[in-house]
Every structure is written in C-alpha cells, then in structure tokens.
Amino acid sequence: MQSLAETKAGDVCTIKWMFGVAEDMARFDIFEGSLIRVLSRIGDGVIIAKDNIRLAIGGEAAERIKV
C-alpha cells in the first residue's frame, strides 16, 4: 500500500483508506473502494479522475489517501 502522493501519471488505483479527507471526497462520489486514475502530477499533488470527474488534490491531502 502506498500514498496517492507516491503514484505516477497513468496509474489506476483503488482507494484503500482515507484519513481526514473522506467527507471532502464524498462530495465527488469518491469513497474507500473507488477505482481512480492518476491523470498527472502537479508539484507534490495529483490530478485524479473517476468516471467523468476530474479533481486536483494537494500533496498534504494526497499523503493521507492510501491506494
């Protein structure tokens, strides 16, 4: 298991657990068990996609999401 911050562009991951960001991610229909794709890296953060949703996640939040 690794943090979302450690992934590479193009990776397809399943979210295993989230600490402190679950409520924010739920607004975008992203939960533990969701399948996401890492679109690109931006600084220490990532841009992810799930279905037709695109979401930029900062580095600190990405460290608290395990995939």
The first five atom37 places (N, CA, C, CB, O) and aatype in JSON, in Angstrom:
{
  "aatype": [12, 5, 15, 10, 0, 6, 16, 11, 0, 7, 3, 19, 4, 16, 9, 11, 17, 12, 13, 7, 19, 0, 6, 3, 12, 0, 1, 13, 3, 9, 13, 6, 7, 15, 10, 9, 1, 19, 10, 15, 1, 9, 7, 3, 7, 19, 9, 9, 0, 11, 3, 2, 9, 1, 10, 0, 9, 7, 7, 6, 0, 0, 6, 1, 9, 11, 19],
  "atom_mask": [
    [1, 1, 1, 1, 1],
    [1, 1, 1, 1, 1],
    [1, 1, 1, 1, 1],
    [1, 1, 1, 1, 1],
    [1, 1, 1, 1, 1],
    [1, 1, 1, 1, 1],
    [1, 1, 1, 1, 1],
    [1, 1, 1, 1, 1],
    [1, 1, 1, 1, 1],
    [1, 1, 1, 0, 1],
    [1, 1, 1, 1, 1],
    [1, 1, 1, 1, 1],
    [1, 1, 1, 1, 1],
    [1, 1, 1, 1, 1],
    [1, 1, 1, 1, 1],
    [1, 1, 1, 1, 1],
    [1, 1, 1, 1, 1],
    [1, 1, 1, 1, 1],
    [1, 1, 1, 1, 1],
    [1, 1, 1, 0, 1],
    [1, 1, 1, 1, 1],
    [1, 1, 1, 1, 1],
    [1, 1, 1, 1, 1],
    [1, 1, 1, 1, 1],
    [1, 1, 1, 1, 1],
    [1, 1, 1, 1, 1],
    [1, 1, 1, 1, 1],
    [1, 1, 1, 1, 1],
    [1, 1, 1, 1, 1],
    [1, 1, 1, 1, 1],
    [1, 1, 1, 1, 1],
    [1, 1, 1, 1, 1],
    [1, 1, 1, 0, 1],
    [1, 1, 1, 1, 1],
    [1, 1, 1, 1, 1],
    [1, 1, 1, 1, 1],
    [1, 1, 1, 1, 1],
    [1, 1, 1, 1, 1],
    [1, 1, 1, 1, 1],
    [1, 1, 1, 1, 1],
    [1, 1, 1, 1, 1],
    [1, 1, 1, 1, 1],
    [1, 1, 1, 0, 1],
    [1, 1, 1, 1, 1],
    [1, 1, 1, 0, 1],
    [1, 1, 1, 1, 1],
    [1, 1, 1, 1, 1],
    [1, 1, 1, 1, 1],
    [1, 1, 1, 1, 1],
    [1, 1, 1, 1, 1],
    [1, 1, 1, 1, 1],
    [1, 1, 1, 1, 1],
    [1, 1, 1, 1, 1],
    [1, 1, 1, 1, 1],
    [1, 1, 1, 1, 1],
    [1, 1, 1, 1, 1],
    [1, 1, 1, 1, 1],
    [1, 1, 1, 0, 1],
    [1, 1, 1, 0, 1],
    [1, 1, 1, 1, 1],
    [1, 1, 1, 1, 1],
    [1, 1, 1, 1, 1],
    [1, 1, 1, 1, 1],
    [1, 1, 1, 1, 1],
    [1, 1, 1, 1, 1],
    [1, 1, 1, 1, 1],
    [1, 1, 1, 1, 1]
  ],
  "atom_positions": [
    [[0.85, -1.17, 0.0], [0.0, 0.0, 0.0], [0.9, 1.23, 0.0], [-0.97, 0.0, 1.23], [1.91, 1.28, 0.71]],
    [[0.53, 2.22, -0.8], [1.29, 3.47, -0.89], [0.33, 4.65, -0.84], [2.15, 3.51, -2.18], [-0.88, 4.49, -1.0]],
    [[0.86, 5.83, -0.62], [0.0, 7.0, -0.6], [-0.26, 7.45, -2.03], [0.64, 8.15, 0.24], [0.5, 7.13, -2.94]],
    [[-1.33, 8.17, -2.22], [-1.67, 8.71, -3.54], [-0.56, 9.64, -4.02], [-3.02, 9.47, -3.49], [-0.34, 9.76, -5.23]],
    [[0.14, 10.28, -3.11], [1.25, 11.18, -3.47], [2.41, 10.43, -4.1], [1.73, 11.92, -2.24], [3.24, 11.06, -4.76]],
    [[2.5, 9.13, -3.93], [3.61, 8.33, -4.46], [3.29, 7.72, -5.82], [3.98, 7.23, -3.48], [4.14, 7.04, -6.4]],
    [[2.1, 7.93, -6.34], [1.7, 7.32, -7.6], [2.28, 8.1, -8.78], [0.18, 7.25, -7.72], [2.8, 9.21, -8.62]],
    [[2.17, 7.5, -9.97], [2.66, 8.13, -11.19], [1.48, 8.38, -12.12], [3.73, 7.24, -11.88], [0.44, 7.72, -12.02]],
    [[1.65, 9.33, -13.03], [0.62, 9.6, -14.04], [0.34, 8.33, -14.82], [1.07, 10.75, -15.0], [1.26, 7.62, -15.24]],
    [[-0.92, 8.03, -15.01], [-1.34, 6.84, -15.73], [-1.7, 5.68, -14.83], [0.0, 0.0, 0.0], [-2.33, 4.72, -15.29]],
    [[-1.32, 5.73, -13.55], [-1.65, 4.64, -12.63], [-3.16, 4.56, -12.41], [-0.93, 4.84, -11.27], [-3.84, 5.59, -12.31]],
    [[-3.68, 3.36, -12.34], [-5.07, 3.1, -11.96], [-5.02, 2.45, -10.6], [-5.82, 2.2, -13.03], [-4.36, 1.42, -10.42]],
    [[-5.73, 3.03, -9.62], [-5.62, 2.59, -8.22], [-7.0, 2.45, -7.59], [-4.77, 3.58, -7.41], [-7.97, 3.08, -8.02]],
    [[-7.06, 1.62, -6.57], [-8.25, 1.52, -5.72], [-7.92, 2.18, -4.4], [-8.69, 0.02, -5.52], [-6.89, 1.89, -3.79]],
    [[-8.79, 3.07, -3.94], [-8.56, 3.74, -2.67], [-8.81, 2.75, -1.55], [-9.48, 5.0, -2.52], [-9.9, 2.19, -1.43]],
    [[-7.79, 2.53, -0.71], [-7.89, 1.58, 0.4], [-8.42, 2.26, 1.66], [-6.51, 0.96, 0.69], [-9.33, 1.74, 2.31]],
    [[-7.87, 3.43, 1.99], [-8.4, 4.2, 3.1], [-7.98, 5.66, 2.98], [-7.92, 3.63, 4.44], [-7.0, 5.99, 2.31]],
    [[-8.76, 6.52, 3.65], [-8.5, 7.96, 3.64], [-8.59, 8.46, 5.07], [-9.51, 8.72, 2.71], [-9.47, 8.04, 5.82]],
    [[-7.7, 9.36, 5.45], [-7.7, 9.92, 6.79], [-7.87, 11.43, 6.7], [-6.4, 9.56, 7.54], [-7.01, 12.12, 6.16]],
    [[-8.98, 11.93, 7.22], [-9.2, 13.37, 7.28], [-9.68, 14.02, 6.0], [0.0, 0.0, 0.0], [-9.86, 15.24, 5.97]],
    [[-9.9, 13.26, 4.95], [-10.38, 13.85, 3.69], [-11.63, 13.15, 3.16], [-9.27, 13.79, 2.64], [-12.12, 13.5, 2.09]],
    [[-12.14, 12.18, 3.89], [-13.26, 11.36, 3.4], [-14.5, 12.2, 3.11], [-13.6, 10.28, 4.41], [-15.18, 11.97, 2.11]],
    [[-14.81, 13.17, 3.98], [-16.01, 13.99, 3.76], [-15.88, 14.82, 2.49], [-16.27, 14.9, 4.97], [-16.84, 14.97, 1.73]],
    [[-14.69, 15.38, 2.28], [-14.47, 16.19, 1.08], [-14.56, 15.35, -0.18], [-13.1, 16.88, 1.15], [-15.14, 15.79, -1.17]],
    [[-14.01, 14.16, -0.16], [-14.01, 13.3, -1.33], [-15.42, 12.74, -1.6], [-13.02, 12.15, -1.13], [-15.77, 12.5, -2.76]],
    [[-16.2, 12.54, -0.56], [-17.56, 12.01, -0.73], [-18.42, 12.95, -1.57], [-18.22, 11.78, 0.64], [-19.33, 12.5, -2.26]],
    [[-18.14, 14.25, -1.51], [-18.9, 15.21, -2.34], [-18.72, 14.92, -3.82], [-18.46, 16.64, -2.04], [-19.57, 15.29, -4.63]],
    [[-17.62, 14.26, -4.17], [-17.33, 13.95, -5.57], [-17.57, 12.47, -5.87], [-15.9, 14.32, -5.9], [-17.11, 11.97, -6.9]],
    [[-18.3, 11.78, -4.98], [-18.64, 10.37, -5.15], [-17.38, 9.49, -5.17], [-19.45, 10.17, -6.44], [-17.32, 8.49, -5.9]],
    [[-16.37, 9.87, -4.37], [-15.14, 9.09, -4.25], [-15.05, 8.61, -2.81], [-13.87, 9.95, -4.66], [-15.0, 9.4, -1.87]],
    [[-15.03, 7.28, -2.65], [-15.04, 6.64, -1.34], [-13.95, 5.59, -1.28], [-16.42, 6.01, -1.04], [-13.3, 5.3, -2.29]],
    [[-13.73, 5.01, -0.09], [-12.85, 3.85, 0.02], [-13.41, 2.76, -0.87], [-12.7, 3.37, 1.51], [-14.61, 2.47, -0.83]],
    [[-12.57, 2.14, -1.67], [-13.0, 1.14, -2.63], [-13.21, 1.68, -4.03], [0.0, 0.0, 0.0], [-13.38, 0.9, -4.97]],
    [[-13.18, 3.01, -4.19], [-13.35, 3.61, -5.51], [-12.12, 3.38, -6.37], [-13.63, 5.12, -5.39], [-10.99, 3.41, -5.89]],
    [[-12.35, 3.14, -7.66], [-11.28, 2.98, -8.63], [-11.02, 4.35, -9.26], [-11.65, 1.91, -9.72], [-11.94, 4.96, -9.8]],
    [[-9.78, 4.82, -9.2], [-9.43, 6.13, -9.76], [-8.24, 5.99, -10.69], [-9.12, 7.14, -8.63], [-7.51, 5.0, -10.64]],
    [[-8.07, 6.99, -11.55], [-6.91, 7.05, -12.45], [-6.15, 8.33, -12.14], [-7.35, 7.0, -13.97], [-6.75, 9.4, -11.99]],
    [[-4.83, 8.23, -12.04], [-3.98, 9.41, -11.83], [-3.71, 10.0, -13.2], [-2.64, 9.04, -11.07], [-3.05, 9.38, -14.03]],
    [[-4.21, 11.21, -13.45], [-4.03, 11.84, -14.75], [-2.67, 12.5, -14.88], [-5.12, 12.86, -15.0], [-1.99, 12.35, -15.89]],
    [[-2.27, 13.25, -13.84], [-0.96, 13.91, -13.9], [-0.51, 14.32, -12.51], [-1.0, 15.13, -14.82], [-1.29, 14.32, -11.55]],
    [[0.76, 14.66, -12.42], [1.36, 15.15, -11.19], [1.47, 16.67, -11.3], [2.77, 14.49, -10.93], [1.83, 17.19, -12.35]],
    [[1.16, 17.37, -10.23], [1.31, 18.82, -10.21], [2.05, 19.2, -8.93], [-0.08, 19.54, -10.29], [1.46, 19.2, -7.85]],
    [[3.32, 19.51, -9.05], [4.13, 19.76, -7.86], [4.14, 18.52, -6.99], [0.0, 0.0, 0.0], [4.56, 17.45, -7.44]],
    [[3.69, 18.66, -5.74], [3.61, 17.48, -4.87], [2.2, 16.89, -4.83], [4.05, 17.85, -3.46], [1.96, 15.94, -4.09]],
    [[1.28, 17.44, -5.62], [-0.1, 16.96, -5.69], [-0.35, 16.14, -6.94], [0.0, 0.0, 0.0], [0.55, 15.87, -7.73]],
    [[-1.62, 15.75, -7.11], [-2.01, 14.94, -8.27], [-3.36, 15.41, -8.79], [-2.08, 13.43, -7.9], [-4.14, 16.03, -8.07]],
    [[-3.61, 15.12, -10.05], [-4.94, 15.28, -10.64], [-5.45, 13.88, -10.89], [-4.92, 16.14, -11.96], [-4.8, 13.08, -11.56]],
    [[-6.64, 13.57, -10.34], [-7.21, 12.23, -10.49], [-8.52, 12.31, -11.27], [-7.43, 11.58, -9.1], [-9.12, 13.37, -11.41]],
    [[-8.94, 11.16, -11.76], [-10.21, 11.06, -12.48], [-10.98, 9.85, -11.97], [-9.99, 10.96, -14.01], [-10.4, 8.8, -11.69]],
    [[-12.29, 10.02, -11.86], [-13.2, 8.91, -11.58], [-14.44, 9.17, -12.41], [-13.55, 8.79, -10.04], [-15.12, 10.18, -12.23]],
    [[-14.74, 8.27, -13.31], [-15.84, 8.45, -14.26], [-15.62, 9.76, -15.01], [-17.23, 8.44, -13.53], [-14.6, 9.91, -15.69]],
    [[-16.55, 10.72, -14.92], [-16.39, 11.98, -15.63], [-15.95, 13.12, -14.7], [-17.69, 12.36, -16.33], [-16.09, 14.29, -15.05]],
    [[-15.44, 12.78, -13.52], [-15.0, 13.77, -12.54], [-13.48, 13.9, -12.6], [-15.46, 13.39, -11.1], [-12.77, 12.89, -12.63]],
    [[-12.99, 15.13, -12.61], [-11.55, 15.41, -12.53], [-11.33, 16.23, -11.27], [-11.02, 16.18, -13.81], [-12.08, 17.17, -11.01]],
    [[-10.32, 15.89, -10.49], [-10.12, 16.52, -9.19], [-8.63, 16.7, -8.92], [-10.77, 15.68, -8.08], [-7.85, 15.76, -9.04]],
    [[-8.24, 17.93, -8.55], [-6.87, 18.22, -8.16], [-6.77, 18.05, -6.64], [-6.43, 19.66, -8.6], [-7.6, 18.58, -5.9]],
    [[-5.76, 17.32, -6.19], [-5.57, 17.05, -4.77], [-4.16, 17.49, -4.4], [-5.79, 15.53, -4.43], [-3.18, 17.05, -5.01]],
    [[-4.06, 18.34, -3.39], [-2.76, 18.83, -2.93], [-1.94, 17.73, -2.29], [0.0, 0.0, 0.0], [-2.46, 16.67, -1.94]],
    [[-0.66, 17.98, -2.15], [0.27, 16.99, -1.64], [-0.05, 16.5, -0.24], [0.0, 0.0, 0.0], [0.05, 15.31, 0.03]],
    [[-0.44, 17.41, 0.65], [-0.74, 17.02, 2.03], [-1.94, 16.08, 2.07], [-1.02, 18.26, 2.9], [-1.91, 15.08, 2.79]],
    [[-2.98, 16.38, 1.32], [-4.16, 15.51, 1.27], [-3.83, 14.19, 0.58], [-5.33, 16.21, 0.53], [-4.3, 13.13, 1.0]],
    [[-3.01, 14.23, -0.47], [-2.64, 13.01, -1.2], [-1.85, 12.06, -0.3], [-1.81, 13.37, -2.45], [-1.93, 10.84, -0.47]],
    [[-1.08, 12.6, 0.65], [-0.34, 11.75, 1.59], [-1.28, 10.98, 2.51], [0.62, 12.6, 2.42], [-0.92, 9.92, 3.01]],
    [[-2.5, 11.51, 2.74], [-3.45, 10.87, 3.67], [-4.41, 9.93, 2.96], [-4.23, 11.92, 4.42], [-5.35, 9.42, 3.58]],
    [[-4.2, 9.7, 1.68], [-5.03, 8.76, 0.91], [-4.14, 7.59, 0.53], [-5.68, 9.43, -0.37], [-3.12, 7.79, -0.14]],
    [[-4.49, 6.39, 0.94], [-3.7, 5.19, 0.63], [-4.38, 4.39, -0.45], [-3.49, 4.32, 1.89], [-5.6, 4.18, -0.43]],
    [[-3.56, 3.94, -1.41], [-4.09, 3.17, -2.53], [-3.36, 1.84, -2.64], [-3.96, 3.96, -3.85], [-3.66, 1.04, -3.53]]
  ]
}
